């Protein structure tokens, strides 16, 4: 079955669910994190998360993480992820909170931006000169809330396994309605990024990473001439057999 960029149900932890269309993430436990099927290795990309439901006890964090990021903890819990927190609007990395942007709540739409610098040529030049390759210091993540840019959250991303995946985290108290996030990987967004106003490289939607659709098998219908041959051939054989027998 063909799937475009979507949430990866194989990466969801226990106590959480991914919808049939793989766009909605729900959780009824402590912090749980779900990530997308495709990650960013190079370039500027963007996606949106709608904070669909939190209820009285729910909380959310959104952002980007590598495959090594912990799924049974919020994004930004370890060195493999960068998050934006609902309470207080702080940014989070390695479980360290720092002032960042506006708090967000149920009903808000959070835009998640990433720029990953191309490292191959720079690393090659460093290797040729005998120096160790440097991290991608120009790489960064940024966020918007309902279309309002919150600024760059982190600059100089860890270059561990070379790819960062859209990720969202939910916390919910037991025995209440599960909290819910809805992911939008593009190309149509509620709040399209304004690269010029934000002073960032123009991003592509995550949907640009959709794998190519498989070519459908084409069954050709026989031409009228072929159909006539198929229909008339048995009659011709019968006539030949009759002429030989007489």
N, C-alpha and C positions, 0 to 999 in steps of 0.2 A: 504493500500500500504506500502511496506517495504522501509524504508529509512535508510541508514547508517549514520555515523556522517556527518553532512552537516550544512549549514547555516539554521537558523530557520526563515522562512519568517514571522512568527507570531511576531517576535521581531524587525522587521525592522520598522523604523519610516516613517512618511509621507515624500514624496519627494525622496524616495530611492526605489530601486528594487532589488529583488533576482532572479537570472536566474532559468529557469525550472529545471536544474540539481542541483540547490542549491549549487553551488560552486563559483558563481560570484556575487559580490555586486557592484551596481552602485548608484550614487547619483548626483542630480542636484540642491541641496540646500546648505545651510550652513552646518556646521559639523553635520553629521549623523553617527550613529554607528550600526553595525550589529554583532550579536554573533552566535556562533555555537549551535547546538542542544544538545550537550553533554559537560559536564564540568569535571574537574579534582578534585577529593576529596583527593587523596593520590597518591604519587609516582611521577616519572619523565616522562614527555610527551613533544612532539615536533610536530609542524606543520609549514608550509611555507605559505607566502603570496607573490604573484607577484604583483608589482605595475604596473598594466597593462596599465593604461592611467591616466594622470593628466592634460595634456594640459597646457595652459599658466597660468590659475588661480587655478588649483587644488592643494590640499595638502592632506597628509595622515598621519595617526598614526596607529600603530599596537600594539597588546599586548594581555592582559588578563583582564577579568573583571568578577565580580560576577553578579548574576541576578539583584541585586539592583542598578547596574551601570546605569547612565542616557544614554538613547539612542539618545536624541536630543542634544548631546554634544560629544566631542571626548573622546576616552578611556584615562583614567588618569585625567579626569575632576574632579572626586570626589574621596573619600577614598575607593571606591569599584572597582578601576581599576588601572592598571599599564601600561603605554604606552611608545613607542619609536617614536620620532617625525622626520619627513622628514627634516624640516628646521633646520639646525644646529646639528642634530643628538642627541638632548637632550632627557633625560628621563623625564617622566611626571607622577606625582601622586598628587592628591588633587590640581590640576591646578598649581602646582609648578614645574617650569623647572629647571633642573640641568644638568651640563655637563656630557656627557656619551660616545657616540661613533661617528661613521662617519655619515654625512648626507646621506640620500638616495633619489633616484629619480625614475622617470618613467623607467621601464625596470628592476629594481633591484628586487632581490628575498630576502626577509627577513625571516630568521628562528626565530621562537618563541619557547622558551624553558621555562618550569616551573618544579619546584620540590616542592611538598607539603609533608611536614613531617607527618607521622602517629601520631595522637594525642591521640587516645583512651587510650592506656596503660599509657601514661604519665599523662593524665588528671585523670585517675582512681587512680594512686598512689598519686597524689596531694590531691584528695578528701579524700582518706583514711587517709592521714596525717593531714588533716584539713586545708591545704593550698589551695588557689585558683589556678585553672589551669592556666598555663602560655601560652602565644601565641606561635605559631609555628615559633620560631626564626630562625630555620635552613631552612625554606622554602624560595625559591627565584625565581626570573624570570631573564632570560638572552636572548640576541638576537645575531643573526649573520647577516651580510650583504654579499650576494653573497658568502657564505661559510666562511667568515672571522669572527671569534668570536669577539664580542664587549665587552665581560666580563659580570659579574653579574650586573644587573641594580638595583635591590632592594633585600635586604635580610631581612627576618622577615615580612612576609605577614600578613595582617589583617585576623584573623580567624573569619569571620562574619557568613556566612551561609554555610561554608564548601566546596564550589566548585567554581573553576575559569574556565571561558569559553573563548576559542579563540575569539578574537574580532578585528575588523578593522574599522577605521573611515575615512571618506572622506569629504573634503570641496570643493565646486565648486561654481563659480560665476553664477548668473542667465543667462539664454538664451545662454548657451554654451553646447558643448557636455559633457555629464555626465562623471565624473571620474569613474575609474573602478579598483577594486581589485579582484584577483582570488585566492581562497583558495585551498590549497592542504593538506589534512589531512592524507596522506600516503596511503599505506606503502612505495611507491616509491617517493623519493625526488630528486630535482635537486641538492641540496647540503646537503647530509646526515650529521647529526651531528657527530662530532668526539669527543666522550666523554672523551677519554684518553687525547687528546691534550687540550681540554677545561677544564680538571680536574673537571668534573661533573659526577654525576651518569648517567649511560647509559639510555637514554630515550626510551620510547615506542612511536610509532606513534599514533596520536589521533585516527586513524582508528581501533586501538585495542579495542576501546570502542564501536565499532559497535554492535548493538543488534543482537542476534541470528536470523538467517533467519527462517521464518516460514516453518514448514515441509509441503511440497506440498502434496495435496490429491492424493493418488495413487488409480487409478481405475484398478482393476485386470480384465484382459481379461479371459473369460471362457475357460476352457480346451477343447481339442477336444472331450473328452468323454461327457462333459457337453453340448457342442454344439450339439452333436449327439442326446442326450436325448431331448434337447429343440426342435429340428427339427422333430424327429421321434415320439414324444409323441402324437401329434394330430392325426397322421395317425393311431397309435395303438388304440386310442379311437374310431375312425371311424370304424375300423375293428371290435372292440368289439360290438359296437352298431349295426352294420349290422348283426353280428352273432346272437344277441339276438332277432332281429326283424324277422328273417326268421324261 
